[in-house]
Amino acid sequence: MTRIIVLFNLKPGVQPAVYEEWATRVDLPIVNRLRSIDGFEVFKSASLLGSTAPPPYQYIEVLDVNDMASFGVDIATATMQRVAAEFAALADATFILTEPVSAAAGVKGAAAEPPPHA
Protein backbone atom coordinates (compact mmCIF):
# COMPACT_ATOMS: atom_id res chain seq x y z
CA MET A 1 0.00 0.00 0.00
CA THR A 2 1.12 3.52 -0.77
CA ARG A 3 0.06 6.38 1.47
CA ILE A 4 -0.06 9.79 -0.17
CA ILE A 5 0.35 12.74 2.18
CA VAL A 6 -0.78 16.09 0.78
CA LEU A 7 0.36 19.23 2.58
CA PHE A 8 -1.33 22.41 1.48
CA ASN A 9 -2.35 25.98 2.08
CA LEU A 10 -5.34 27.73 0.62
CA LYS A 11 -4.66 30.20 -2.16
CA PRO A 12 -4.87 33.88 -1.24
CA GLY A 13 -8.49 34.97 -1.00
CA VAL A 14 -9.90 31.45 -0.50
CA GLN A 15 -11.84 31.30 2.74
CA PRO A 16 -11.51 28.16 4.90
CA ALA A 17 -15.30 27.75 5.02
CA VAL A 18 -15.44 27.67 1.20
CA TYR A 19 -12.72 25.01 0.97
CA GLU A 20 -14.14 22.91 3.81
CA GLU A 21 -17.65 22.94 2.30
CA TRP A 22 -16.22 21.85 -1.06
CA ALA A 23 -14.08 19.15 0.59
CA THR A 24 -17.03 17.64 2.49
CA ARG A 25 -19.48 17.93 -0.43
CA VAL A 26 -17.20 16.99 -3.36
CA ASP A 27 -13.67 15.82 -2.60
CA LEU A 28 -14.16 13.40 0.30
CA PRO A 29 -17.17 11.51 -1.06
CA ILE A 30 -15.85 11.20 -4.62
CA VAL A 31 -12.31 10.16 -3.72
CA ASN A 32 -13.52 7.71 -1.05
CA ARG A 33 -15.59 5.95 -3.75
CA LEU A 34 -12.56 5.23 -5.95
CA ARG A 35 -11.70 1.52 -6.14
CA SER A 36 -8.01 2.28 -5.67
CA ILE A 37 -8.57 4.13 -2.39
CA ASP A 38 -8.85 2.30 0.94
CA GLY A 39 -9.27 5.56 2.83
CA PHE A 40 -9.14 9.32 2.36
CA GLU A 41 -9.20 11.90 5.13
CA VAL A 42 -8.63 15.64 5.35
CA PHE A 43 -7.25 17.27 8.47
CA LYS A 44 -7.10 20.93 9.46
CA SER A 45 -3.86 21.92 11.19
CA ALA A 46 -4.49 23.01 14.76
CA SER A 47 -1.04 23.86 16.14
CA LEU A 48 2.59 22.81 16.35
CA LEU A 49 3.45 20.64 19.31
CA GLY A 50 5.55 22.61 21.80
CA SER A 51 5.42 25.85 19.81
CA THR A 52 3.32 28.96 19.49
CA ALA A 53 4.31 29.36 15.83
CA PRO A 54 1.58 28.69 13.28
CA PRO A 55 1.77 25.38 11.40
CA PRO A 56 3.48 25.70 8.00
CA TYR A 57 0.47 24.08 6.33
CA GLN A 58 -3.23 24.78 6.92
CA TYR A 59 -4.44 21.33 5.84
CA ILE A 60 -3.24 17.76 5.40
CA GLU A 61 -4.81 15.05 3.25
CA VAL A 62 -4.04 11.36 3.75
CA LEU A 63 -4.88 8.92 0.96
CA ASP A 64 -4.37 5.19 1.39
CA VAL A 65 -3.90 3.79 -2.12
CA ASN A 66 -4.26 0.02 -2.51
CA ASP A 67 -2.91 -0.05 -6.09
CA MET A 68 -1.02 2.79 -7.78
CA ALA A 69 -1.75 1.53 -11.31
CA SER A 70 -5.48 1.51 -10.57
CA PHE A 71 -5.13 4.93 -8.94
CA GLY A 72 -3.67 6.25 -12.19
CA VAL A 73 -6.72 4.94 -14.06
CA ASP A 74 -9.09 6.36 -11.44
CA ILE A 75 -7.63 9.86 -11.50
CA ALA A 76 -7.70 9.97 -15.30
CA THR A 77 -11.52 9.99 -15.37
CA ALA A 78 -13.40 13.14 -16.30
CA THR A 79 -14.88 13.36 -12.80
CA MET A 80 -11.49 13.19 -11.09
CA GLN A 81 -9.96 15.64 -13.57
CA ARG A 82 -12.73 18.08 -12.61
CA VAL A 83 -12.13 17.47 -8.88
CA ALA A 84 -8.38 17.95 -9.33
CA ALA A 85 -8.92 21.20 -11.24
CA GLU A 86 -11.27 22.51 -8.55
CA PHE A 87 -8.73 21.57 -5.84
CA ALA A 88 -5.92 23.31 -7.75
CA ALA A 89 -8.02 26.48 -7.90
CA LEU A 90 -8.42 26.41 -4.11
CA ALA A 91 -5.01 25.33 -2.82
CA ASP A 92 -1.27 25.16 -3.35
CA ALA A 93 -0.26 21.59 -2.52
CA THR A 94 2.70 19.27 -2.17
CA PHE A 95 1.97 15.57 -2.81
CA ILE A 96 4.27 13.09 -1.05
CA LEU A 97 4.27 9.36 -1.87
CA THR A 98 5.23 7.28 1.16
CA GLU A 99 5.90 3.67 2.02
CA PRO A 100 6.00 2.01 5.43
CA VAL A 101 9.25 1.51 7.29
CA SER A 102 9.64 -1.95 8.78
CA ALA A 103 9.43 -1.91 12.57
CA ALA A 104 12.38 -4.28 12.81
CA ALA A 105 14.59 -2.21 10.50
CA GLY A 106 15.54 0.26 13.20
CA VAL A 107 15.80 -2.16 16.13
CA LYS A 108 19.38 -2.62 17.33
CA GLY A 109 20.42 -6.21 16.97
CA ALA A 110 17.44 -7.18 14.81
CA ALA A 111 18.40 -9.86 12.35
CA ALA A 112 17.98 -9.03 8.68
CA GLU A 113 17.27 -12.71 8.01
CA PRO A 114 15.95 -15.40 10.28
CA PRO A 115 18.72 -17.43 11.94
CA PRO A 116 19.51 -20.81 10.37
CA HIS A 117 18.01 -23.85 12.04
CA ALA A 118 20.45 -25.92 14.07
C-alpha positions as CSV (number, residue, x, y, z in Angstrom):
1,M,0.0,0.0,0.0
2,T,1.1,3.5,-0.8
3,R,0.1,6.4,1.5
4,I,-0.1,9.8,-0.2
5,I,0.4,12.7,2.2
6,V,-0.8,16.1,0.8
7,L,0.4,19.2,2.6
8,F,-1.3,22.4,1.5
9,N,-2.3,26.0,2.1
10,L,-5.3,27.7,0.6
11,K,-4.7,30.2,-2.2
12,P,-4.9,33.9,-1.2
13,G,-8.5,35.0,-1.0
14,V,-9.9,31.4,-0.5
15,Q,-11.8,31.3,2.7
16,P,-11.5,28.2,4.9
17,A,-15.3,27.8,5.0
18,V,-15.4,27.7,1.2
19,Y,-12.7,25.0,1.0
20,E,-14.1,22.9,3.8
21,E,-17.6,22.9,2.3
22,W,-16.2,21.8,-1.1
23,A,-14.1,19.1,0.6
24,T,-17.0,17.6,2.5
25,R,-19.5,17.9,-0.4
26,V,-17.2,17.0,-3.4
27,D,-13.7,15.8,-2.6
28,L,-14.2,13.4,0.3
29,P,-17.2,11.5,-1.1
30,I,-15.8,11.2,-4.6
31,V,-12.3,10.2,-3.7
32,N,-13.5,7.7,-1.1
33,R,-15.6,5.9,-3.8
34,L,-12.6,5.2,-5.9
35,R,-11.7,1.5,-6.1
36,S,-8.0,2.3,-5.7
37,I,-8.6,4.1,-2.4
38,D,-8.9,2.3,0.9
39,G,-9.3,5.6,2.8
40,F,-9.1,9.3,2.4
41,E,-9.2,11.9,5.1
42,V,-8.6,15.6,5.3
43,F,-7.2,17.3,8.5
44,K,-7.1,20.9,9.5
45,S,-3.9,21.9,11.2
46,A,-4.5,23.0,14.8
47,S,-1.0,23.9,16.1
48,L,2.6,22.8,16.3
49,L,3.5,20.6,19.3
50,G,5.6,22.6,21.8
51,S,5.4,25.8,19.8
52,T,3.3,29.0,19.5
53,A,4.3,29.4,15.8
54,P,1.6,28.7,13.3
55,P,1.8,25.4,11.4
56,P,3.5,25.7,8.0
57,Y,0.5,24.1,6.3
58,Q,-3.2,24.8,6.9
59,Y,-4.4,21.3,5.8
60,I,-3.2,17.8,5.4
61,E,-4.8,15.0,3.3
62,V,-4.0,11.4,3.8
63,L,-4.9,8.9,1.0
64,D,-4.4,5.2,1.4
65,V,-3.9,3.8,-2.1
66,N,-4.3,0.0,-2.5
67,D,-2.9,-0.1,-6.1
68,M,-1.0,2.8,-7.8
69,A,-1.7,1.5,-11.3
70,S,-5.5,1.5,-10.6
71,F,-5.1,4.9,-8.9
72,G,-3.7,6.2,-12.2
73,V,-6.7,4.9,-14.1
74,D,-9.1,6.4,-11.4
75,I,-7.6,9.9,-11.5
76,A,-7.7,10.0,-15.3
77,T,-11.5,10.0,-15.4
78,A,-13.4,13.1,-16.3
79,T,-14.9,13.4,-12.8
80,M,-11.5,13.2,-11.1
81,Q,-10.0,15.6,-13.6
82,R,-12.7,18.1,-12.6
83,V,-12.1,17.5,-8.9
84,A,-8.4,17.9,-9.3
85,A,-8.9,21.2,-11.2
86,E,-11.3,22.5,-8.5
87,F,-8.7,21.6,-5.8
88,A,-5.9,23.3,-7.8
89,A,-8.0,26.5,-7.9
90,L,-8.4,26.4,-4.1
91,A,-5.0,25.3,-2.8
92,D,-1.3,25.2,-3.4
93,A,-0.3,21.6,-2.5
94,T,2.7,19.3,-2.2
95,F,2.0,15.6,-2.8
96,I,4.3,13.1,-1.1
97,L,4.3,9.4,-1.9
98,T,5.2,7.3,1.2
99,E,5.9,3.7,2.0
100,P,6.0,2.0,5.4
101,V,9.3,1.5,7.3
102,S,9.6,-1.9,8.8
103,A,9.4,-1.9,12.6
104,A,12.4,-4.3,12.8
105,A,14.6,-2.2,10.5
106,G,15.5,0.3,13.2
107,V,15.8,-2.2,16.1
108,K,19.4,-2.6,17.3
109,G,20.4,-6.2,17.0
110,A,17.4,-7.2,14.8
111,A,18.4,-9.9,12.3
112,A,18.0,-9.0,8.7
113,E,17.3,-12.7,8.0
114,P,16.0,-15.4,10.3
115,P,18.7,-17.4,11.9
116,P,19.5,-20.8,10.4
117,H,18.0,-23.9,12.0
118,A,20.4,-25.9,14.1
